[in-house]
Amino acid sequence: MDRIFIDDTLITGEDFRHVIKSQRHIVGDKLEVVLNEEPYLAEISEVSKNSFSVKLLEKIEEDTNSIKIYLFQGYIPKKKMEHVFKMNGMLGVEKFIPTITERCYEKRIEDFSNDRCYSILKDSAEVSKSIKIPTISNNMEFKEAIEFSKTLDYSVILFEDENVNCIYDFLKDVDVTYPREVSIGIFVGPEGGFSEEEVVFAKDRGVKSIRLFRNILRTEYAAFSAISSILTYYERTKYES
C-alpha cells in the first residue's frame, strides 16, 4: 500500500500527480499517510481537477527505530551526493551533514539543503515506509563536524587503513541494543578518503576508527554498508530480547 507524507488532508502538487494521475487511485481507495510524524490508514474521499482529499480512518501502530544515525558524508560531486541521500534516506538516517575535508576536490562547494534534495529524501522515506523525512544540515568543516559529534552517544570514522578495529568490534563494545534510544555519528570520507591527520584528530576527540571489511568501497556506498550493518545488529537484538 502506498505511503505519502502530508501536511493537510487536502493534497495538491506532486503528491496529487503521483497518487491520482500516475497511480490512478480513485475515491474510496485506501493509502497510508504520515501527518506530523504519525502514520494513518486513510481513504480518498474526494478528487478534483488539481487536488484530492483524504479521510483519516485509524492510526497505524508501528515499532519505530530508536537509533538516530547522523551521517557526516565527505563532500563529493552533486550526483553522487544525491545518490547518498537516496540510498541512506531509505535506511532512516536522522540527519545528513555534508562535511568539507582536506581531500574535497570540488571547485564549487554547493549547499545541499534545497528543495531537490528534500524531494529525494521524501521519496526515499515514502518508499521505505518511514514516519520521518531525514534532514540535511548546512555544510560543515571537518573539525566543526568532529566537535558536533561529541553531542552524540557514539561516533565512528571509516578508515580503509585501520588494521585493528572493524565495525563488529565497535558494535561489540557499545550498547546498541533494542529498545535503547541511541545516537551514532558515522564519518565517511570523500573520494580521496580521509588523511592520516584527520583520522588522528578524530580519534583524539573520542571518535573510533573502524574499517568495514577488507574490500574498499566507493564513498557513495560505504555509508549504506555501515548503516545496514548497524541496523541488522540492532534488529537481531530486538528479536533476541
DOGUMAR-818129 format. One record per residue (C-alpha): residue number from 1; residue in three letters; chain; z negated, y negated, x. Coordinates in nm, 3 decimals, padded with zeros to 5 digits, m for minus. Example, Ala and Ser with C-alpha at 12.3 -4.5 7.8 and 13.67 -1.06 7.14 Angstrom:
DOGUMAR-818129
[r 1, "ALA", "A", [m00.780, 00.450, 01.230]]
[r 2, "SER", "A", [m00.714, 00.106, 01.367]]
This chain:
DOGUMAR-818129
[r 1, "MET", "A", [00.000, 00.000, 00.000]]
[r 2, "ASP", "A", [00.095, m00.343, 00.135]]
[r 3, "ARG", "A", [m00.177, m00.582, 00.254]]
[r 4, "ILE", "A", [m00.142, m00.959, 00.284]]
[r 5, "PHE", "A", [m00.373, m01.242, 00.378]]
[r 6, "ILE", "A", [m00.403, m01.514, 00.114]]
[r 7, "ASP", "A", [m00.579, m01.850, 00.076]]
[r 8, "ASP", "A", [m00.548, m01.855, m00.302]]
[r 9, "THR", "A", [m00.445, m01.626, m00.587]]
[r 10, "LEU", "A", [m00.123, m01.832, m00.618]]
[r 11, "ILE", "A", [00.107, m01.723, m00.337]]
[r 12, "THR", "A", [00.415, m01.904, m00.206]]
[r 13, "GLY", "A", [00.625, m01.933, 00.109]]
[r 14, "GLU", "A", [00.685, m01.642, 00.345]]
[r 15, "ASP", "A", [00.443, m01.412, 00.161]]
[r 16, "PHE", "A", [00.632, m01.473, m00.162]]
[r 17, "ARG", "A", [00.964, m01.391, 00.007]]
[r 18, "HIS", "A", [00.822, m01.078, 00.167]]
[r 19, "VAL", "A", [00.644, m00.936, m00.137]]
[r 20, "ILE", "A", [00.882, m01.036, m00.417]]
[r 21, "LYS", "A", [01.222, m01.076, m00.252]]
[r 22, "SER", "A", [01.208, m00.815, 00.027]]
[r 23, "GLN", "A", [00.967, m00.555, m00.110]]
[r 24, "ARG", "A", [01.088, m00.605, m00.470]]
[r 25, "HIS", "A", [00.741, m00.599, m00.622]]
[r 26, "ILE", "A", [00.713, m00.693, m00.989]]
[r 27, "VAL", "A", [00.444, m00.786, m01.240]]
[r 28, "GLY", "A", [00.192, m00.504, m01.268]]
[r 29, "ASP", "A", [00.240, m00.378, m00.912]]
[r 30, "LYS", "A", [m00.073, m00.346, m00.704]]
[r 31, "LEU", "A", [m00.132, m00.453, m00.347]]
[r 32, "GLU", "A", [m00.419, m00.523, m00.112]]
[r 33, "VAL", "A", [m00.509, m00.883, m00.036]]
[r 34, "VAL", "A", [m00.758, m01.036, 00.207]]
[r 35, "LEU", "A", [m00.926, m01.355, 00.085]]
[r 36, "ASN", "A", [m01.192, m01.521, 00.302]]
[r 37, "GLU", "A", [m01.205, m01.207, 00.520]]
[r 38, "GLU", "A", [m01.284, m00.989, 00.218]]
[r 39, "PRO", "A", [m01.033, m00.717, 00.115]]
[r 40, "TYR", "A", [m00.950, m00.667, m00.253]]
[r 41, "LEU", "A", [m00.727, m00.448, m00.464]]
[r 42, "ALA", "A", [m00.510, m00.689, m00.663]]
[r 43, "GLU", "A", [m00.241, m00.680, m00.927]]
[r 44, "ILE", "A", [00.062, m00.907, m00.953]]
[r 45, "SER", "A", [00.002, m01.096, m01.278]]
[r 46, "GLU", "A", [00.288, m01.346, m01.284]]
[r 47, "VAL", "A", [00.610, m01.414, m01.093]]
[r 48, "SER", "A", [00.804, m01.742, m01.098]]
[r 49, "LYS", "A", [01.102, m01.873, m00.903]]
[r 50, "ASN", "A", [00.908, m01.965, m00.588]]
[r 51, "SER", "A", [00.564, m01.812, m00.627]]
[r 52, "PHE", "A", [00.360, m01.529, m00.771]]
[r 53, "SER", "A", [00.000, m01.490, m00.882]]
[r 54, "VAL", "A", [m00.241, m01.203, m00.835]]
[r 55, "LYS", "A", [m00.548, m01.092, m01.025]]
[r 56, "LEU", "A", [m00.830, m00.952, m00.813]]
[r 57, "LEU", "A", [m00.930, m00.613, m00.954]]
[r 58, "GLU", "A", [m01.203, m00.489, m00.720]]
[r 59, "LYS", "A", [m01.340, m00.537, m00.373]]
[r 60, "ILE", "A", [m01.239, m00.273, m00.120]]
[r 61, "GLU", "A", [m01.529, m00.131, 00.077]]
[r 62, "GLU", "A", [m01.434, m00.079, 00.440]]
[r 63, "ASP", "A", [m01.620, 00.027, 00.752]]
[r 64, "THR", "A", [m01.530, m00.267, 00.974]]
[r 65, "ASN", "A", [m01.510, m00.258, 01.352]]
[r 66, "SER", "A", [m01.819, m00.406, 01.520]]
[r 67, "ILE", "A", [m01.655, m00.452, 01.860]]
[r 68, "LYS", "A", [m01.530, m00.801, 01.937]]
[r 69, "ILE", "A", [m01.264, m00.798, 02.209]]
[r 70, "TYR", "A", [m01.180, m01.119, 02.397]]
[r 71, "LEU", "A", [m00.854, m01.077, 02.587]]
[r 72, "PHE", "A", [m00.812, m01.304, 02.889]]
[r 73, "GLN", "A", [m00.441, m01.249, 02.948]]
[r 74, "GLY", "A", [m00.298, m01.388, 03.270]]
[r 75, "TYR", "A", [m00.020, m01.631, 03.183]]
[r 76, "ILE", "A", [00.321, m01.462, 03.154]]
[r 77, "PRO", "A", [00.659, m01.570, 03.010]]
[r 78, "LYS", "A", [00.668, m01.661, 02.641]]
[r 79, "LYS", "A", [00.843, m01.349, 02.508]]
[r 80, "LYS", "A", [00.612, m01.116, 02.698]]
[r 81, "MET", "A", [00.306, m01.309, 02.584]]
[r 82, "GLU", "A", [00.422, m01.281, 02.223]]
[r 83, "HIS", "A", [00.457, m00.907, 02.279]]
[r 84, "VAL", "A", [00.094, m00.901, 02.397]]
[r 85, "PHE", "A", [m00.010, m01.082, 02.078]]
[r 86, "LYS", "A", [00.188, m00.844, 01.858]]
[r 87, "MET", "A", [00.060, m00.520, 02.012]]
[r 88, "ASN", "A", [m00.303, m00.615, 02.064]]
[r 89, "GLY", "A", [m00.324, m00.801, 01.734]]
[r 90, "MET", "A", [m00.290, m00.459, 01.570]]
[r 91, "LEU", "A", [m00.597, m00.343, 01.763]]
[r 92, "GLY", "A", [m00.812, m00.617, 01.613]]
[r 93, "VAL", "A", [m00.863, m00.845, 01.915]]
[r 94, "GLU", "A", [m01.109, m01.119, 01.823]]
[r 95, "LYS", "A", [m00.957, m01.390, 02.043]]
[r 96, "PHE", "A", [m00.674, m01.427, 02.293]]
[r 97, "ILE", "A", [m00.738, m01.659, 02.588]]
[r 98, "PRO", "A", [m00.420, m01.730, 02.790]]
[r 99, "THR", "A", [m00.553, m01.765, 03.146]]
[r 100, "ILE", "A", [m00.399, m01.960, 03.432]]
[r 101, "THR", "A", [m00.436, m01.765, 03.758]]
[r 102, "GLU", "A", [m00.316, m01.803, 04.117]]
[r 103, "ARG", "A", [m00.006, m01.591, 04.064]]
[r 104, "CYS", "A", [00.128, m01.753, 03.747]]
[r 105, "TYR", "A", [00.480, m01.841, 03.849]]
[r 106, "GLU", "A", [00.590, m02.026, 03.536]]
[r 107, "LYS", "A", [00.719, m02.378, 03.599]]
[r 108, "ARG", "A", [00.623, m02.487, 03.249]]
[r 109, "ILE", "A", [00.288, m02.383, 03.104]]
[r 110, "GLU", "A", [00.311, m02.363, 02.725]]
[r 111, "ASP", "A", [00.041, m02.377, 02.462]]
[r 112, "PHE", "A", [00.044, m02.057, 02.253]]
[r 113, "SER", "A", [m00.188, m02.179, 01.976]]
[r 114, "ASN", "A", [00.105, m02.258, 01.747]]
[r 115, "ASP", "A", [00.246, m02.152, 01.409]]
[r 116, "ARG", "A", [00.488, m01.895, 01.553]]
[r 117, "CYS", "A", [00.214, m01.709, 01.739]]
[r 118, "TYR", "A", [m00.016, m01.732, 01.436]]
[r 119, "SER", "A", [00.259, m01.572, 01.228]]
[r 120, "ILE", "A", [00.291, m01.287, 01.483]]
[r 121, "LEU", "A", [m00.084, m01.223, 01.468]]
[r 122, "LYS", "A", [m00.093, m01.244, 01.089]]
[r 123, "ASP", "A", [00.184, m00.984, 01.064]]
[r 124, "SER", "A", [00.004, m00.754, 01.310]]
[r 125, "ALA", "A", [m00.323, m00.786, 01.117]]
[r 126, "GLU", "A", [m00.148, m00.703, 00.789]]
[r 127, "VAL", "A", [00.034, m00.402, 00.934]]
[r 128, "SER", "A", [m00.289, m00.262, 01.079]]
[r 129, "LYS", "A", [m00.487, m00.342, 00.762]]
[r 130, "SER", "A", [m00.735, m00.560, 00.940]]
[r 131, "ILE", "A", [m00.954, m00.806, 00.749]]
[r 132, "LYS", "A", [m00.931, m01.081, 01.010]]
[r 133, "ILE", "A", [m00.647, m01.259, 01.187]]
[r 134, "PRO", "A", [m00.711, m01.297, 01.562]]
[r 135, "THR", "A", [m00.727, m01.647, 01.707]]
[r 136, "ILE", "A", [m00.566, m01.794, 02.019]]
[r 137, "SER", "A", [m00.757, m02.042, 02.233]]
[r 138, "ASN", "A", [m00.608, m02.319, 02.443]]
[r 139, "ASN", "A", [m00.509, m02.216, 02.794]]
[r 140, "MET", "A", [m00.799, m02.177, 03.038]]
[r 141, "GLU", "A", [m00.810, m02.193, 03.414]]
[r 142, "PHE", "A", [m00.930, m01.865, 03.567]]
[r 143, "LYS", "A", [m01.268, m01.996, 03.685]]
[r 144, "GLU", "A", [m01.332, m02.159, 03.348]]
[r 145, "ALA", "A", [m01.248, m01.829, 03.175]]
[r 146, "ILE", "A", [m01.491, m01.641, 03.400]]
[r 147, "GLU", "A", [m01.767, m01.886, 03.306]]
[r 148, "PHE", "A", [m01.685, m01.842, 02.937]]
[r 149, "SER", "A", [m01.705, m01.464, 02.976]]
[r 150, "LYS", "A", [m02.074, m01.498, 03.066]]
[r 151, "THR", "A", [m02.140, m01.561, 02.694]]
[r 152, "LEU", "A", [m02.018, m01.207, 02.614]]
[r 153, "ASP", "A", [m02.212, m00.881, 02.637]]
[r 154, "TYR", "A", [m01.976, m00.724, 02.893]]
[r 155, "SER", "A", [m01.665, m00.824, 03.084]]
[r 156, "VAL", "A", [m01.419, m00.627, 03.296]]
[r 157, "ILE", "A", [m01.128, m00.724, 03.517]]
[r 158, "LEU", "A", [m00.838, m00.482, 03.553]]
[r 159, "PHE", "A", [m00.752, m00.444, 03.921]]
[r 160, "GLU", "A", [m00.499, m00.190, 04.046]]
[r 161, "ASP", "A", [m00.664, m00.166, 04.390]]
[r 162, "GLU", "A", [m01.007, m00.073, 04.251]]
[r 163, "ASN", "A", [m01.097, 00.258, 04.416]]
[r 164, "VAL", "A", [m01.439, 00.328, 04.269]]
[r 165, "ASN", "A", [m01.469, 00.237, 03.902]]
[r 166, "CYS", "A", [m01.235, 00.340, 03.622]]
[r 167, "ILE", "A", [m01.263, 00.249, 03.257]]
[r 168, "TYR", "A", [m01.456, 00.570, 03.188]]
[r 169, "ASP", "A", [m01.725, 00.462, 03.436]]
[r 170, "PHE", "A", [m01.756, 00.131, 03.252]]
[r 171, "LEU", "A", [m01.790, 00.298, 02.911]]
[r 172, "LYS", "A", [m02.043, 00.546, 03.052]]
[r 173, "ASP", "A", [m02.267, 00.269, 03.182]]
[r 174, "VAL", "A", [m02.274, 00.034, 02.881]]
[r 175, "ASP", "A", [m02.394, 00.060, 02.525]]
[r 176, "VAL", "A", [m02.065, 00.063, 02.332]]
[r 177, "THR", "A", [m02.171, 00.292, 02.052]]
[r 178, "TYR", "A", [m02.135, 00.285, 01.676]]
[r 179, "PRO", "A", [m02.257, 00.083, 01.486]]
[r 180, "ARG", "A", [m02.379, m00.163, 01.751]]
[r 181, "GLU", "A", [m02.214, m00.505, 01.750]]
[r 182, "VAL", "A", [m02.087, m00.580, 02.098]]
[r 183, "SER", "A", [m01.854, m00.835, 02.260]]
[r 184, "ILE", "A", [m01.631, m00.735, 02.552]]
[r 185, "GLY", "A", [m01.408, m00.956, 02.764]]
[r 186, "ILE", "A", [m01.103, m00.800, 02.930]]
[r 187, "PHE", "A", [m00.923, m00.983, 03.212]]
[r 188, "VAL", "A", [m00.560, m00.881, 03.266]]
[r 189, "GLY", "A", [m00.358, m01.033, 03.548]]
[r 190, "PRO", "A", [m00.013, m01.193, 03.529]]
[r 191, "GLU", "A", [00.298, m01.017, 03.658]]
[r 192, "GLY", "A", [00.179, m01.053, 04.018]]
[r 193, "GLY", "A", [m00.170, m00.928, 03.940]]
[r 194, "PHE", "A", [m00.498, m01.088, 04.047]]
[r 195, "SER", "A", [m00.560, m01.198, 04.403]]
[r 196, "GLU", "A", [m00.842, m01.044, 04.606]]
[r 197, "GLU", "A", [m01.021, m01.381, 04.597]]
[r 198, "GLU", "A", [m01.009, m01.393, 04.218]]
[r 199, "VAL", "A", [m01.148, m01.042, 04.185]]
[r 200, "VAL", "A", [m01.433, m01.122, 04.426]]
[r 201, "PHE", "A", [m01.507, m01.444, 04.236]]
[r 202, "ALA", "A", [m01.522, m01.250, 03.908]]
[r 203, "LYS", "A", [m01.740, m00.970, 04.048]]
[r 204, "ASP", "A", [m01.984, m01.221, 04.198]]
[r 205, "ARG", "A", [m02.035, m01.354, 03.846]]
[r 206, "GLY", "A", [m02.104, m01.023, 03.678]]
[r 207, "VAL", "A", [m01.753, m00.912, 03.577]]
[r 208, "LYS", "A", [m01.697, m00.542, 03.652]]
[r 209, "SER", "A", [m01.380, m00.449, 03.839]]
[r 210, "ILE", "A", [m01.211, m00.136, 03.697]]
[r 211, "ARG", "A", [m00.880, 00.044, 03.702]]
[r 212, "LEU", "A", [m00.727, 00.222, 03.404]]
[r 213, "PHE", "A", [m00.578, 00.517, 03.594]]
[r 214, "ARG", "A", [m00.360, 00.576, 03.896]]
[r 215, "ASN", "A", [m00.038, 00.466, 03.730]]
[r 216, "ILE", "A", [00.019, 00.091, 03.742]]
[r 217, "LEU", "A", [00.128, m00.058, 03.410]]
[r 218, "ARG", "A", [00.328, m00.371, 03.341]]
[r 219, "THR", "A", [00.095, m00.653, 03.247]]
[r 220, "GLU", "A", [00.209, m00.664, 02.885]]
[r 221, "TYR", "A", [00.097, m00.302, 02.836]]
[r 222, "ALA", "A", [m00.227, m00.300, 03.035]]
[r 223, "ALA", "A", [m00.448, m00.464, 02.773]]
[r 224, "PHE", "A", [m00.320, m00.235, 02.499]]
[r 225, "SER", "A", [m00.412, 00.069, 02.707]]
[r 226, "ALA", "A", [m00.758, m00.065, 02.793]]
[r 227, "ILE", "A", [m00.845, m00.170, 02.439]]
[r 228, "SER", "A", [m00.718, 00.159, 02.297]]
[r 229, "SER", "A", [m00.947, 00.347, 02.536]]
[r 230, "ILE", "A", [m01.249, 00.139, 02.435]]
[r 231, "LEU", "A", [m01.181, 00.176, 02.062]]
[r 232, "THR", "A", [m01.123, 00.550, 02.097]]
[r 233, "TYR", "A", [m01.456, 00.586, 02.275]]
[r 234, "TYR", "A", [m01.630, 00.376, 02.009]]
[r 235, "GLU", "A", [m01.475, 00.579, 01.726]]
[r 236, "ARG", "A", [m01.589, 00.901, 01.893]]
[r 237, "THR", "A", [m01.950, 00.779, 01.896]]
[r 238, "LYS", "A", [m01.910, 00.692, 01.527]]
[r 239, "TYR", "A", [m01.824, 01.049, 01.433]]
[r 240, "GLU", "A", [m02.093, 01.190, 01.660]]
[r 241, "SER", "A", [m02.367, 00.972, 01.508]]
